[in-house]
Amino acid sequence: MMEATSSTSSLMQEASSTLLRLGPGSNVGIATSHRFQQRWHCRRGEASDIFLTWANVESKVHIVYMGERQHNDIELTTSSHHDLLSSVLGSREASVDSMIYSYRHGFSGFAAKLTDSQAQSIADLTGVVHVIPNRFYKRQTTRSWDYLGLSSSSPTNLLHETKLGEDAIIGVFDSGVWPESESFNDEGLGPIPSRWKGFCQKGEHFDPAKNCNRKLIGARFFYDGLQAALGEPFNVTEFNEYLSARDSVGHGTHTASTAGGSFVHNVSFGGLAYGTARGGAPHARLAIYKVLWHEAGTSADILKAFDEAIHDGVDVLSLSLGLDLPLYPEIDKRDLIDYGSFHAVANGITVVCSAGNSGPTAQTVEDVAPWVITVGATTMDRSFPTPIMLGNNRTLMGQGMFNGKDNGFVKLIYRENSELEDPIRCESLSSNDTWVAGKIVLCFTIGDGQGLVSAATNVFRAGALGMIVASNPTRNLFQYAGVPFIFVSFDVGTQVLNYFRSTRDPKVRLIPSKTYIGKRATTSVAMFSSRGPNSLSPAILKPDIAAPGVDILAAYPPSSIIKGYVFSSGTSMAAPHVSGIAALLKSLHPDWSPAAIRSALVSTGRLTRARFFINE
């Protein structure tokens, strides 16, 4: 993952902070004051470039893990942490200046700025289990619940047996929340459960009195670990962030509404996937823990969120984030999610994690601790067929999210190369390809599809009126500002190409997409979903389960072109589906352990046979 010049390679070896994944997408980098760069990739489709500055390679953030708490006095626990740190740093004042967090609720430990020699000295002290360098993590609808057999119109399913998950509390570790979304309305909810000990934290553009309610009962943010790693204040303006639990990137809002969003009627994306949006447990309460900033979060902050969530009283924790591959071996204790989730599960909290988006390659599954539920992604029984009418009146079918204007027949273009040249792939198209102007472009792709978004941007900037992309297997759909971007199989793409080659004046008409639901829309494991077997312990089967994670429509911060709900794909979208169902089970069986809930989820299932119909 890392790139560096030879002159900086030794410095890169010293840099103890690696990066963890927030979601599908693009590149995030970290640069030290010595101007070396570490490049890393978020899960496909959910990130943009960010560069962070490391101020001091000598004094770095470390997590001192001390295992279970020895007593229930949290102030005494924090004092003992300062005593231990003072014994190495030489004074209480130095300890206070160095310590970032005291972990004192679910387990014992602290995060502090330490040199390597200081970290080693602390590691040798009695009572210290491990000293671990701070690391960066990154992030990994209207139909999916009916597909899972949890229709709100059925009086006999788990959804109604649990009274819609009433009073279960779902904690979400992510990029925050957009509290004004209708998905977080508290209509029909009773008082906040008396066992809840958490709160909503005031911050930039976030007023607890206005933004929290009986649905959104907790909202906190953690960034001290990130700021200590940067060595300077986090520039919220540069990265369009909010110094609060408010979500600026949308990922957290999407996952939270998927897990426990309230009923919102008449939701669609430009007329596609029209219906009622809701979460898996629509009457569950939501507690938001913002640990991801723009595209990155540190293990120190995430571990503190675990500590507070255990104290607050959540029933389920949903995490759509993880480490980059390859995974660290079990004897190399670097993944702090393992530590936090272990103590959460020991305290009766079910922890659900996304499996990662590095598929279809084998042994790429992440978050493989045996005590968490690791979730892969599948398609569901919904598709968006888009008719492609050729100039000879033959109609073929593609898949797309085209909700724009039908422009009638338009000239079709395909760039032929000489036999001595490699074929032009979709990803190689640029804004300099002026030959696409005013035409619909046919192209083929055989790669992983990550360059298609930029290719679409280039082609449409050059004046193209649409794209037909031939790919096997077909990719995740996306909508591009009302311009048709249609996926077809290689077979269909070849038929379009044969028409182009055999016709003097080839034309094509792209007709706006429809929504198909039911048995004609076949389901499968998503191509991007990370596969097993578990690369650390193959005998421990991972992922545990798979859930819908392709083209999931859920809440999102509104903008001039986004009306509050968007499609998104990734195991980040699959994990909150399972979190919502876990909350339903916890509501129905409050005495069930996380192991019992996991067993019920992975060992039961039934075949659903949905009727087929078209939603115009």
N, C-alpha and C positions, 0 to 999 in steps of 0.2 A: 504493500500500500504506500510506503513512503518513497519519496524521491528526493535525492540530494546530490550535490556535487561532491567529488572526492575530498575536497578541502574541508567540507563540513560533516563528513560521515562520522568522524569521531565524536563530534558534538551531538549528533543524532543518537549515538549509542548512549550518551549520558542522559538524554531527555527521557525521563521515566514516565511521562504521561502519554498514553496511547489514546486512541479515539474510539468512541462507541457510536453506534448507529441510531439515528432518529427515524429515518424512513427512506423510501425509495427515491433516488435522485441524483443529485449533482455533487459538486465538489466542495469540500470544506477544508481549509488549511490552517495550520498553526505555524507561526514564525517566531523564532526567538529573537532577542536583541542582537544576536550574532548573525541575524539575517539568513538562517537556514530555514527551509520550509519542509513541513510534513504535509503531504496531500492525503486526503481520505475521502471516502465516498459514502454518501447517505443512501438509504434504500431507495431504489429507483422511483423517480417521479415526485419527490417531496422536498427537494432541497435546492439551495442556491449557494453561490460562492460566499465564503466568509473567511476572513483572516484574523487571527488572534495573535497578540504579541506577548511573548513570554519574557518577563522583565529580568528574571534572575535564575540562571541555571544552577546556582549553588544552593539557594534556599527554596525548596519545593514543598508543596502540600503533601503530607502523608497522613494516612489513616492508621491510628493505633487501635487495634481491635483487642478487647479484653474479655470477650465471651459474655456469659450470663451476668446479669446484675447480682451483686452480693446482698443487697438489701433494697428496700422500697423508698428510702429517703433520697429524693433526686438531688437536693442541694448538697447532701453529704457525698453523693456520687460525683457531682461536678467538682467539689472541693478536693476529693481524692485524685481526680484527674490533674488538677493544677499542682497538687503536691508531687505527683509523679513527674510531671513535666518540669517543675521547678528544680527537682533533684538533678536534672541534666542541664538545664539552661542556666541555673545558678541563682535565680530570684523569682519571686512571685510576679513582679512586674514584667519580667521577660516572658513568663508563662502566659500572662494575660494578653500580652502583645502578640504572641505566637499562635495561641489557640483560636481556631475558627468555629468549631462546634464541639459541644459536649454531648455525646450520645448517652442517654440516661433513662430512657423509658423502656424500650423493648430489649435492650442489651447495654453493655458497658463499653465505652471507648471514646475517642476524641479525634478530631482532625486538627492538625497544626502545621505551621510552616517550619520545616526542619532541613538542616543540611544532611547529607548522606551519613556523615559520622555521628551526628546527633540521633538520627533514626536508628542506626545500628546500636548505639548505647541504650536507647529505650527498648529495643527488641530484646536485649539481654536481661532486662529487669524482670523480677518475679511478678507474676500476674498478667504479663503481656503475652497474648497468644500470637499475634502477627503484627507487623508494621508494613503497610502496603502503600505504594505510591498512588497519588491521586490520578484519575484517568478521565478521559472524555468519552461520553456516550452520545449516540445519535439515534434519531427516531426511526424506526422501521416503517336502516334504509327503508325504502317504501315497500319492498317485496321480500327481503331476506327472511323476515320472521314468519311470514306465511309459508315460505319454502321450508322452513325448519319445523313446521307443524304447530306454530304458536300463533295462529290467527286470532285476532281480538274478537272476531265474530263467532268463534266456537265456544260454547259454554262448558266444554268438558276437558279442556287441555290444562297443562301445567300453569299457563298464564292466569287462568281464572281460579284454579285451585289455590293459588298463592295470593289472590287479590292483587294481581299485577305487581307482585314483589313488594307489597306494602311494608314499609319500615326497614327493609334491608338497606344497608349503607355501602355504596360502591366508592372506593377511592381510586382516582385516576392520576397516575404519574405521567405528565406530558407537558405540552407547551402552554397550558393555561386554558382559559375558557372565555367565550364571548357571552357574557351573562344576559344580554338583551335578547338573545335568540328565543323564539317561541318554544323551542325544545326544552327550555328550562323553566317554563311556567309551572306554578304550583297548584294549579286548579285541581280540586278534588282531593288534595292531600291534607291529612290531619296534622296535629302538632309534631314538632321535631322529637324523635325518640329521646326519652330521658337519659338513656345511657350515653348519648353523644357528648363528648368532652372537647370537641374541636371548636373552631371559630373561623370567621372570615377576616382576613387581614387587609387593612386599609393600604392603598398604594396609588400609583399614578393611574388616573382615570378609572379607579375602582373604589366605590364607596359601599362598604358593607350594608349600610342601612337601605340603599337603593338596589344594589346588585345581588344581594343574597336573599333567599326566601326559604320556604319549607321544602323546596326541591333542591336548591343549591345551598346546602347547609354548611359547607366549608370551602374556603378558597385561600390558599397560602402560597408563598413563593420563596424559593431558596436559591441564592446566588452568591453567597459568601465564598464558597469553594471556587466558583468560577472566577470571581474577582481576585481572590488570592493567587490563583494560577496565572492570571493576566498580569498581576503586579501593578494594576491601575484600575480606576473605576470603569465598569462596563459602559461603553458608549451606546446608550439606548437610542439616541438619535441616528447615529450612523447605521444601525441595523434595524431601524424602524420597530423598536421594541417598546414595551411598557414595563416600568419598574413596579410591577404588580402582578396579580394573578391573571390579568387580562391577556388574552391570546392574540398575537399579531400574525401568526403564520397559518392558523386554522386547523392544524393537526390535532391539537388537544380538544378543540370544540367538536370536531368530527368524531373522535373516538368516544368522548364523554356522552354525546347524544346517542351514539350507537348502543352503548351499554345501558344507559338509564334515562334516555330522553323521554319527555312527556308526549302525549298525543298532539300532533299538528296535522290538521286536515288540508286537503287540496294542495299538496306539495308536489312539485315536479321540477325538472331542469329543462326549461324551454319547451315544456309540453311532454317531455319524455319521462317515463317511469312515474306517471301521475298516480297519486294515492295518498294514504295517511302515513306520515313519518312518525316513528316512535322508536324508543330503545327496547332492549330485551326485557327489562323490568321497569315499565313506565311509571310505577308508583314508588320505585326505590329512591332513596336520597343520594345525592352526589356530593363528594368531597374532592376538591381539585387541589393537587399538589404540583405547582409549576416548577419543574426541574430542568426544563429544556429552554434554552435561550437562543433564538433565531434557529440554529440547527444543532446546538451542542449543549451538553450538560455534563457536570463532573460527578465522579463517584462520591466525593465528599458531600455534595448537595443531595444526591439521591439517597445515600445512607441516612442522612438527617431526616429526609422525608419519610423513610421507613420508620425511623425512631418515633416521629411525631404521629404517624398514622396508627401505629400500634397503641400509642397512648390515647388517641382520639376515639377509637372504638369502631373502626370500619370492619365490615364483614368480608369484603372482597377487595382485592387490589388488582387493577388492570394496568399493565405496562406494555407499551408498544415501542420499546427501545432495546438496544443491545450492543454487543461488542462486534468489532470487525473480525473476520476470519484471518488466520487460523485461531481457534480457541486456545486459551492458555491451559496447560495440563493441570490436573487436579492438585499436584504438589506445588504449583506456582499460583499462590493465592492472590490473584489480581482482580477477578471479577467480583466487585462488591455487591452486585445484585444477589449473588449466591448467599452472602452473609445476611443481608437485610431480609431477603425472602425467607431464609431459614428461621429467623426469629419471628417473623410475621406468622408463618405456618405454625410454629410452636405455640403461638398465642391464639390459635384458632382462626386465623385469617387465610382464606383461599387466595393464592397468588396465581394470576394468569398472565403469561408472557407470549409475545409474538415469536414465531420460529425463525424469522429472517427472510430476506428476499433474494437469496443467492442461488435459487434453483434454475434449471432442473438438475444441476450437478449434485451427485451423491455426497453425503457426509458434510453438508453445509448447514445443517440445522444448528441454531443457537439457543441460548437459555435452556440448557439441558439438565439443570439440577433436578434430581428425582422428585423433590418435594413441590415443584411448581408444575402447573399445567401449561404445556408448550403447544401453541396453536399454529397449524398451517392454514393455507388459504385455498378455497375452491371457488369455482364459478357457481352460479345458481341457475334456476330454471327461468331466466329472463334474458332476452336478447333484444337487439335493436337493428332489425333487418333494414337494409337500405337498398332499394331497387336501382340497378344500373341498366339503363335502356340504351342499347347500341343503335347506331344509325340504320341498321338493317331490321329494326323493330324487335330484335331479340332481347329479352330481359334476363339478366343474371342478378344474383343476390350477394350483397356484401353486408358488412356490419359497420355501423358508425353511429355517431351522435349528431347527425346533421339535422338541425331544426331551423335552417335558414330558408331563403327564397329559392323556389324552383326556377332556374334560369333557362329551362328548355334545353334544346340541343346545342352543345358547344363543341368546338374542335378538340379532338383527342390527340395527344402528342406522346411519343415514346422516343427517347434518344438512343439511336442505334450507334454502335461502335464498330470499327473494323474488326475483322477476325483476329488480328494480332493484338488487339487491346482487350483489357479486362472489361466486362460489362459495367455500365454505370449503375451503381446501387443508389437507393433512396438517400442514404446517409451522405453521399458525396455531392448531392445537389447544393448549390450555393445561390446567394442573392445576385451573383453575376450571370447566372443562367437566364439571360433575357429572352431566350427562345420559348420560355414557358408562359410569357405574358398573354393573357386573354384566353388561355387554353386549360384543359384538364389534363393533368400529368399522370401517366402510368409509370410505376417503377416497382422494382423488386428488391427485397431485403433478405439477407440470410444471416445477419448478425443477431445480437441480443436485443436489438430494438432501442437501445438507449439514445441513439442519435436521431431518432425520428422526430422528436419535438423541435429540435434545432433545424432539422431539414425542412419541416413544415414551415417554420418561421421564415427561412430563407426563400422557399419557393413562393410563398404568398407575398413576401416583400417584393419579389421579382414580378409580381402581377398575375400569378396563376389564379385560376378560378376554382380549383379543386385538385385533390390528389386521390388516386386509387393505388393503394399499397398492397402488393402481393407478398404474403408472408406465411410461412409454415413453421410452427403453429401460429395462428393469428395472435395479435398482441392485445394488450389492454386498450380499450377504446379511450379516446379523449376528444373533446370538443375544442375547436379552434375558431373562436370569434365568429361563429355562424357560417364559416366556410366549410364546404364538404371535405372531410378527411375520412376516406372509406377503406376499411381493410377487407381483403378477399384472400382466399386460399391460393396457393400456387396454381391449382387446377383452373380456378376461375380466372386468375390473372393471365394464364397462358391462353385461355379462350379469348380474352379481351385483346391480347397481343396478336393472336392470329387474325382477328378481325381488322386490327390496325394495319397489319402487313398486307392484307388482301384487298384493301379498299383504297381507292384513289383519294377520297375526301372523308376520312373517318371522323365521325361525330359521336358524342355520348351525352346522355341526359342523366343527371343524378337527382333522384327523387327523395324528398325528406324522409327521415327514418320513422319507423313505427315501433311500438313496444309489443313484443311477443312474450307471453307468460304461459308456462305449462310444459308438457312433455316434449314438445318439438324443440324446446331450448335445452339441449343436453348439458349435463354438468360434468365437471372434471376437476382434478387438482390443477390449480393455476400454475402456469409454466414458471413464474418467478418464485413460487413458494419453495423455501429451502427444504431439502430432502434429508432423510436419514440415510444410513444409520448414524447414531450418535458417535461423533469422532473421538470423544474422550472415553466413553464406556459403552461399547456397542451392545452389551447385554441389557442396558437400560434403553428401552424403546422410546424414541423421540422422532417426530412430534407425537404428542399424546392423542391429538384429535385435530380435525380440520373443520373450518367453518367458512361461510361466505366472506370473500375478501376481494372480489372483483367488481368494479363499477358499483360501489356502495354509495347510495345517496344519503347524505346526512348533513347536519348543520355546519355552517361555516360563517366566518365574519363577512358581512355584506360589503359590497363595493359597487362601483358604477355599472359593472357587468355581472356581478354575482348577487343574486336575490336571496341570499341566506342559506342556500342548500346547493351542494355540489357533489359530483361523483368523485370518488377516489378509490384507488386499488392498492393492495399490499397486505401483508400479514398484520400490519398495524390496524387494519380494518377488521380482520378476522378475530383477533384476540378479544376486543370488546363484545363481540357476539357471545363468546363463551362466558365472559364476565357477567353479562346480563343474565344468562341462564343459571350460572352459579348463584347469583343473587336470588333468583326465584326458588332454587332448591333450599337455600339458607333460610328464606322466609317460611317455606313449608316445613322444614326440618331444622329448627334453630339449634338442636343439640347435635347435629351432624358435624363431624370433624372435616377439615380440608381433604383428608384422605378418602373419607366416605363420599364427599361431593365429587372428587376426581373419579372415583370408582364408578359412581352412578353415570357420569358423563361418558366415560370411555368404554364402558361395558354394556351399554344399552343403546338401542337404535331400532328404527323401523323403516320399512320401505314406503315412501310416499308416492302416490300416483295422482299428480295434479291434472286438472282439466286444462285444455289448451284454449286460449282465446286471445284476441288482439285488442289492445287498448289504443285506440286511435289518437 
